[in-house]
Amino acid sequence: MPHSFYIVGVKFDILTTFPESFSAIQQSIVKRAENKGLIEIKIHNLRDFTLDKHKTTDDSPFSGGAGMLMKIEPIYAALKSLGVYPNRDSRTKVILTSAKGMLWKQSIAQDWSQNLDRIVIICGHYEGVDHRVVEHLIDGEISIGGYVLSGGEIPAMIVVDSITRLIDGALGNTLSLLDESHNEQMDAEYPQYTRPAIFKTEEGQEWGIPEILLSGDHKKIEDWKKRNSK
């Protein structure tokens, strides 16, 4: 049985061979968005869609070589079961996490948070997937950077988190969204500080903060923020 969060709004379906990996996503902003009814997340175990008694989701490639490939059968069966194959509407997208996919960006998260109702994420694993999955079953591949991970669960969580926090009402403070480091209006975040204004180390050092931040002059503070964004 998939782990379900019964909510109306943006729906995420995650296909994985390691469903227990997603306990971390049931926290913080994502959890609050779930409780508010802004998103729905369902984790589906690909082993539940296998055809053999051993629940095999991978096999060796025909071309030989090291490593295993994810099989097409369980992925196909899962997508059929979810009703997103062979047909899906324009507000539904099926993606595969892959090291060679399109680099995930804030602009994509923004677009999808506004224009999609359902996102199905297939977590890549092993040396990759049977290429027929890419050719026939998905809309695209997503990468979170130029490196290889042992599985696609972490990238899937990043996609879910980055989209969720852009949904109206998901963040407790809407100003946080306007001030984000990847907001189009600002290249990067300025340095930020909190109390105490002077931190005293055990070695006798005192680390203060820029005095302008204590001035109460909002115009000068905004100018300082812009000057120190990098």
Contacts in CASP RR format, 6 or more apart in sequence:
PFRMAT RR
TARGET T0000
AUTHOR 0000-0000-0000
METHOD contacts of the structure
MODEL  1
MPHSFYIVGVKFDILTTFPESFSAIQQSIVKRAENKGLIEIKIHNLRDFT
LDKHKTTDDSPFSGGAGMLMKIEPIYAALKSLGVYPNRDSRTKVILTSAK
GMLWKQSIAQDWSQNLDRIVIICGHYEGVDHRVVEHLIDGEISIGGYVLS
GGEIPAMIVVDSITRLIDGALGNTLSLLDESHNEQMDAEYPQYTRPAIFK
TEEGQEWGIPEILLSGDHKKIEDWKKRNSK
2 19 0 8 1.000
2 42 0 8 1.000
2 43 0 8 1.000
2 44 0 8 1.000
2 45 0 8 1.000
3 19 0 8 1.000
3 22 0 8 1.000
3 41 0 8 1.000
3 42 0 8 1.000
3 43 0 8 1.000
4 40 0 8 1.000
4 41 0 8 1.000
4 42 0 8 1.000
5 26 0 8 1.000
5 34 0 8 1.000
5 39 0 8 1.000
5 40 0 8 1.000
5 41 0 8 1.000
5 42 0 8 1.000
6 40 0 8 1.000
7 34 0 8 1.000
7 37 0 8 1.000
7 38 0 8 1.000
7 39 0 8 1.000
7 40 0 8 1.000
7 41 0 8 1.000
8 37 0 8 1.000
8 40 0 8 1.000
9 37 0 8 1.000
9 38 0 8 1.000
9 39 0 8 1.000
9 40 0 8 1.000
9 117 0 8 1.000
10 38 0 8 1.000
10 39 0 8 1.000
10 40 0 8 1.000
10 113 0 8 1.000
10 116 0 8 1.000
10 117 0 8 1.000
10 118 0 8 1.000
10 119 0 8 1.000
10 163 0 8 1.000
10 164 0 8 1.000
10 167 0 8 1.000
11 39 0 8 1.000
11 40 0 8 1.000
11 41 0 8 1.000
11 42 0 8 1.000
11 117 0 8 1.000
11 118 0 8 1.000
11 119 0 8 1.000
12 39 0 8 1.000
12 40 0 8 1.000
12 41 0 8 1.000
12 42 0 8 1.000
12 118 0 8 1.000
12 119 0 8 1.000
12 120 0 8 1.000
12 121 0 8 1.000
12 160 0 8 1.000
13 42 0 8 1.000
13 44 0 8 1.000
13 82 0 8 1.000
13 84 0 8 1.000
13 118 0 8 1.000
13 119 0 8 1.000
13 120 0 8 1.000
13 121 0 8 1.000
14 22 0 8 1.000
14 41 0 8 1.000
14 42 0 8 1.000
14 43 0 8 1.000
14 44 0 8 1.000
14 120 0 8 1.000
14 121 0 8 1.000
14 123 0 8 1.000
14 156 0 8 1.000
14 160 0 8 1.000
15 44 0 8 1.000
15 46 0 8 1.000
15 75 0 8 1.000
15 78 0 8 1.000
15 79 0 8 1.000
15 120 0 8 1.000
15 121 0 8 1.000
15 122 0 8 1.000
15 123 0 8 1.000
16 22 0 8 1.000
16 43 0 8 1.000
16 44 0 8 1.000
16 45 0 8 1.000
16 46 0 8 1.000
16 123 0 8 1.000
16 152 0 8 1.000
16 153 0 8 1.000
16 156 0 8 1.000
17 45 0 8 1.000
17 46 0 8 1.000
17 47 0 8 1.000
17 57 0 8 1.000
17 70 0 8 1.000
17 123 0 8 1.000
17 125 0 8 1.000
18 123 0 8 1.000
18 125 0 8 1.000
18 151 0 8 1.000
18 153 0 8 1.000
19 43 0 8 1.000
19 44 0 8 1.000
19 45 0 8 1.000
21 153 0 8 1.000
21 154 0 8 1.000
22 43 0 8 1.000
22 153 0 8 1.000
22 156 0 8 1.000
22 157 0 8 1.000
24 157 0 8 1.000
25 41 0 8 1.000
25 157 0 8 1.000
25 160 0 8 1.000
25 161 0 8 1.000
26 34 0 8 1.000
29 161 0 8 1.000
29 164 0 8 1.000
29 165 0 8 1.000
29 170 0 8 1.000
29 171 0 8 1.000
30 39 0 8 1.000
30 41 0 8 1.000
30 160 0 8 1.000
30 161 0 8 1.000
30 164 0 8 1.000
32 170 0 8 1.000
32 172 0 8 1.000
33 39 0 8 1.000
33 164 0 8 1.000
33 165 0 8 1.000
33 167 0 8 1.000
33 169 0 8 1.000
33 170 0 8 1.000
34 40 0 8 1.000
34 41 0 8 1.000
36 169 0 8 1.000
36 170 0 8 1.000
38 164 0 8 1.000
38 167 0 8 1.000
38 169 0 8 1.000
38 170 0 8 1.000
39 164 0 8 1.000
39 167 0 8 1.000
39 170 0 8 1.000
41 160 0 8 1.000
44 78 0 8 1.000
44 82 0 8 1.000
46 57 0 8 1.000
46 70 0 8 1.000
46 74 0 8 1.000
46 75 0 8 1.000
46 78 0 8 1.000
47 55 0 8 1.000
47 57 0 8 1.000
47 74 0 8 1.000
48 55 0 8 1.000
48 78 0 8 1.000
49 73 0 8 1.000
49 74 0 8 1.000
49 75 0 8 1.000
49 77 0 8 1.000
49 78 0 8 1.000
49 81 0 8 1.000
50 56 0 8 1.000
50 57 0 8 1.000
50 71 0 8 1.000
50 73 0 8 1.000
50 74 0 8 1.000
51 73 0 8 1.000
51 74 0 8 1.000
51 77 0 8 1.000
56 71 0 8 1.000
57 70 0 8 1.000
57 71 0 8 1.000
57 74 0 8 1.000
57 125 0 8 1.000
58 68 0 8 1.000
58 69 0 8 1.000
58 70 0 8 1.000
58 71 0 8 1.000
58 125 0 8 1.000
58 126 0 8 1.000
59 68 0 8 1.000
59 69 0 8 1.000
59 71 0 8 1.000
60 67 0 8 1.000
60 68 0 8 1.000
60 69 0 8 1.000
61 67 0 8 1.000
61 68 0 8 1.000
61 69 0 8 1.000
61 127 0 8 1.000
66 127 0 8 1.000
67 126 0 8 1.000
67 127 0 8 1.000
68 126 0 8 1.000
68 127 0 8 1.000
69 126 0 8 1.000
69 127 0 8 1.000
69 128 0 8 1.000
69 129 0 8 1.000
69 130 0 8 1.000
70 124 0 8 1.000
70 125 0 8 1.000
70 126 0 8 1.000
70 128 0 8 1.000
70 129 0 8 1.000
70 130 0 8 1.000
70 133 0 8 1.000
71 130 0 8 1.000
72 129 0 8 1.000
72 130 0 8 1.000
72 132 0 8 1.000
72 133 0 8 1.000
72 137 0 8 1.000
75 122 0 8 1.000
75 129 0 8 1.000
75 133 0 8 1.000
75 137 0 8 1.000
76 85 0 8 1.000
76 133 0 8 1.000
76 137 0 8 1.000
79 85 0 8 1.000
79 94 0 8 1.000
79 120 0 8 1.000
79 137 0 8 1.000
82 120 0 8 1.000
84 92 0 8 1.000
84 94 0 8 1.000
84 118 0 8 1.000
84 120 0 8 1.000
85 94 0 8 1.000
85 137 0 8 1.000
88 94 0 8 1.000
91 115 0 8 1.000
91 116 0 8 1.000
91 117 0 8 1.000
91 118 0 8 1.000
92 116 0 8 1.000
92 117 0 8 1.000
92 118 0 8 1.000
92 119 0 8 1.000
92 120 0 8 1.000
93 112 0 8 1.000
93 116 0 8 1.000
93 118 0 8 1.000
93 119 0 8 1.000
93 120 0 8 1.000
93 139 0 8 1.000
93 140 0 8 1.000
94 120 0 8 1.000
94 122 0 8 1.000
94 137 0 8 1.000
94 138 0 8 1.000
94 139 0 8 1.000
94 140 0 8 1.000
95 119 0 8 1.000
95 120 0 8 1.000
95 121 0 8 1.000
95 122 0 8 1.000
95 138 0 8 1.000
95 139 0 8 1.000
95 140 0 8 1.000
95 141 0 8 1.000
95 142 0 8 1.000
95 159 0 8 1.000
96 121 0 8 1.000
96 122 0 8 1.000
96 124 0 8 1.000
96 129 0 8 1.000
96 133 0 8 1.000
96 134 0 8 1.000
96 138 0 8 1.000
96 140 0 8 1.000
96 141 0 8 1.000
96 142 0 8 1.000
97 121 0 8 1.000
97 122 0 8 1.000
97 123 0 8 1.000
97 124 0 8 1.000
97 141 0 8 1.000
97 142 0 8 1.000
97 143 0 8 1.000
97 144 0 8 1.000
97 151 0 8 1.000
97 152 0 8 1.000
97 155 0 8 1.000
97 156 0 8 1.000
97 159 0 8 1.000
98 124 0 8 1.000
98 128 0 8 1.000
98 129 0 8 1.000
98 141 0 8 1.000
98 142 0 8 1.000
98 143 0 8 1.000
99 143 0 8 1.000
99 145 0 8 1.000
99 146 0 8 1.000
99 147 0 8 1.000
99 148 0 8 1.000
99 149 0 8 1.000
100 141 0 8 1.000
100 143 0 8 1.000
101 140 0 8 1.000
101 141 0 8 1.000
101 142 0 8 1.000
101 143 0 8 1.000
102 108 0 8 1.000
102 140 0 8 1.000
102 141 0 8 1.000
102 142 0 8 1.000
102 143 0 8 1.000
103 143 0 8 1.000
103 144 0 8 1.000
103 145 0 8 1.000
103 146 0 8 1.000
104 142 0 8 1.000
104 143 0 8 1.000
104 144 0 8 1.000
104 145 0 8 1.000
104 155 0 8 1.000
104 158 0 8 1.000
104 159 0 8 1.000
104 162 0 8 1.000
105 182 0 8 1.000
106 162 0 8 1.000
106 180 0 8 1.000
106 182 0 8 1.000
106 183 0 8 1.000
107 184 0 8 1.000
109 159 0 8 1.000
109 162 0 8 1.000
109 163 0 8 1.000
109 166 0 8 1.000
110 166 0 8 1.000
112 119 0 8 1.000
112 163 0 8 1.000
113 163 0 8 1.000
113 164 0 8 1.000
113 166 0 8 1.000
113 167 0 8 1.000
114 166 0 8 1.000
119 159 0 8 1.000
119 163 0 8 1.000
121 142 0 8 1.000
121 156 0 8 1.000
121 159 0 8 1.000
121 160 0 8 1.000
122 129 0 8 1.000
122 133 0 8 1.000
122 138 0 8 1.000
123 151 0 8 1.000
123 152 0 8 1.000
123 153 0 8 1.000
123 155 0 8 1.000
123 156 0 8 1.000
124 151 0 8 1.000
124 152 0 8 1.000
125 150 0 8 1.000
125 151 0 8 1.000
125 152 0 8 1.000
134 140 0 8 1.000
134 141 0 8 1.000
142 155 0 8 1.000
142 159 0 8 1.000
143 155 0 8 1.000
144 154 0 8 1.000
144 155 0 8 1.000
144 158 0 8 1.000
149 155 0 8 1.000
164 170 0 8 1.000
165 171 0 8 1.000
165 177 0 8 1.000
166 177 0 8 1.000
171 177 0 8 1.000
177 183 0 8 1.000
178 185 0 8 1.000
179 186 0 8 1.000
179 189 0 8 1.000
180 186 0 8 1.000
180 189 0 8 1.000
181 188 0 8 1.000
181 189 0 8 1.000
186 229 0 8 1.000
187 229 0 8 1.000
187 230 0 8 1.000
188 229 0 8 1.000
188 230 0 8 1.000
189 229 0 8 1.000
190 224 0 8 1.000
190 225 0 8 1.000
190 226 0 8 1.000
190 228 0 8 1.000
190 229 0 8 1.000
190 230 0 8 1.000
191 210 0 8 1.000
191 228 0 8 1.000
193 209 0 8 1.000
193 210 0 8 1.000
193 213 0 8 1.000
197 208 0 8 1.000
197 209 0 8 1.000
197 214 0 8 1.000
198 206 0 8 1.000
198 207 0 8 1.000
198 208 0 8 1.000
198 209 0 8 1.000
199 206 0 8 1.000
199 207 0 8 1.000
199 208 0 8 1.000
200 206 0 8 1.000
200 207 0 8 1.000
201 207 0 8 1.000
210 224 0 8 1.000
212 220 0 8 1.000
212 221 0 8 1.000
212 224 0 8 1.000
213 221 0 8 1.000
213 224 0 8 1.000
215 221 0 8 1.000
END
